[in-house]
């Protein structure tokens, strides 16, 4: 709801509270979804490295909890972030860093069996 209204500050607060409750009750699916939500909020305000860290953690939680559908969705988001960062490095002529992120993108796409990406 908050994200649809572009209120990412409130959305981040909501996801952070969900994360705290999920950690307290050792609810791995809630943790994965909360980290995903935090990552998406960071992406929307162009904090790509913060988004990347949250989405990587979300993917770890989804894999740990054997949540295949969530892992696949999170992987798609993570691929998008890796691509965005890689393109930014490429545009700044930082080709080694760009290549590293394109390789990460490829790795995540392969692991999630996402042939389109």
C-alpha positions as CSV (number, residue, x, y, z in Angstrom):
1,X,0.0,0.0,0.0
2,X,2.8,2.5,1.0
3,X,4.8,1.6,-2.1
4,X,1.9,2.2,-4.4
5,X,1.6,5.7,-3.0
6,X,5.4,6.1,-3.3
7,X,5.8,6.6,0.4
8,X,9.0,4.6,0.7
9,X,9.9,5.9,4.1
10,X,6.8,4.5,5.6
11,X,7.1,1.3,3.6
12,X,10.6,0.8,4.8
13,X,9.5,1.3,8.4
14,X,6.7,-1.3,7.8
15,X,9.2,-3.8,6.4
16,X,11.7,-3.2,9.2
17,X,9.0,-3.9,11.8
18,X,8.0,-7.0,9.9
19,X,11.7,-8.1,9.9
20,X,12.0,-7.5,13.7
21,X,8.9,-9.5,14.4
22,X,10.0,-12.3,12.0
23,X,13.4,-12.5,13.6
24,X,11.9,-12.6,17.1
25,X,9.7,-15.5,16.1
26,X,12.2,-17.2,13.9
27,X,9.9,-16.9,10.9
28,X,12.2,-17.3,7.9
29,X,9.6,-16.6,5.2
30,X,8.7,-13.3,7.0
31,X,12.4,-12.4,7.1
32,X,12.9,-13.1,3.4
33,X,9.9,-11.0,2.5
34,X,10.9,-8.2,4.8
35,X,14.4,-8.0,3.3
36,X,12.9,-8.1,-0.2
37,X,10.5,-5.2,0.7
38,X,13.4,-3.2,2.1
39,X,15.4,-3.9,-1.0
40,X,12.6,-2.7,-3.3
41,X,12.2,0.4,-1.2
42,X,15.9,1.2,-1.5
43,X,15.8,0.6,-5.2
44,X,12.9,3.0,-5.6
45,X,14.9,5.8,-4.0
46,X,17.9,4.9,-6.1
47,X,20.0,3.4,-3.3
48,X,21.1,0.5,-5.4
49,X,23.9,-0.9,-3.1
50,X,21.5,-0.8,-0.1
51,X,18.9,-2.6,-2.3
52,X,21.5,-5.1,-3.4
53,X,22.5,-6.0,0.2
54,X,18.8,-6.4,1.3
55,X,17.9,-8.5,-1.7
56,X,21.0,-10.7,-1.3
57,X,20.0,-11.3,2.3
58,X,16.4,-12.0,1.2
59,X,17.6,-14.6,-1.3
60,X,19.8,-16.2,1.4
61,X,16.8,-16.5,3.7
62,X,14.5,-17.8,0.9
63,X,17.1,-20.5,0.0
64,X,17.6,-21.3,3.7
65,X,13.9,-21.7,4.2
66,X,13.5,-23.7,0.9
67,X,11.1,-21.1,-0.3
68,X,11.5,-21.8,-4.0
69,X,8.8,-19.4,-5.3
70,X,10.1,-16.5,-3.2
71,X,13.7,-17.3,-4.2
72,X,12.8,-17.1,-7.8
73,X,11.0,-13.7,-7.4
74,X,13.8,-12.3,-5.3
75,X,16.3,-13.5,-7.9
76,X,14.5,-11.5,-10.6
77,X,14.7,-8.4,-8.5
78,X,18.4,-9.1,-7.7
79,X,19.2,-9.6,-11.4
80,X,17.6,-6.2,-12.2
81,X,19.7,-4.5,-9.5
82,X,22.9,-6.2,-10.7
83,X,22.1,-5.0,-14.3
84,X,21.4,-1.5,-13.2
85,X,24.7,-1.3,-11.3
86,X,26.7,-2.9,-14.1
87,X,25.3,-0.5,-16.6
88,X,26.2,2.5,-14.4
89,X,29.8,1.2,-14.1
90,X,29.9,0.6,-17.9
91,X,28.7,4.2,-18.6
92,X,31.5,5.5,-16.3
93,X,34.1,3.4,-18.2
94,X,34.7,1.2,-15.2
95,X,34.6,-2.0,-17.2
96,X,36.1,-4.4,-14.7
97,X,33.4,-3.5,-12.1
98,X,30.8,-3.6,-14.8
99,X,31.8,-7.1,-15.8
100,X,31.8,-8.3,-12.2
101,X,28.1,-7.2,-11.8
102,X,27.1,-8.6,-15.2
103,X,28.7,-11.9,-14.1
104,X,26.7,-11.8,-10.8
105,X,23.6,-11.1,-12.8
106,X,24.3,-14.2,-15.0
107,X,25.0,-16.4,-11.9
108,X,21.8,-15.5,-10.2
109,X,19.8,-15.9,-13.4
110,X,21.3,-19.3,-13.9
111,X,20.6,-20.4,-10.3
112,X,17.0,-19.4,-10.5
113,X,16.6,-21.0,-14.0
114,X,15.5,-17.6,-15.4
115,X,16.3,-18.1,-19.1
116,X,14.9,-14.7,-20.1
117,X,17.5,-12.8,-18.0
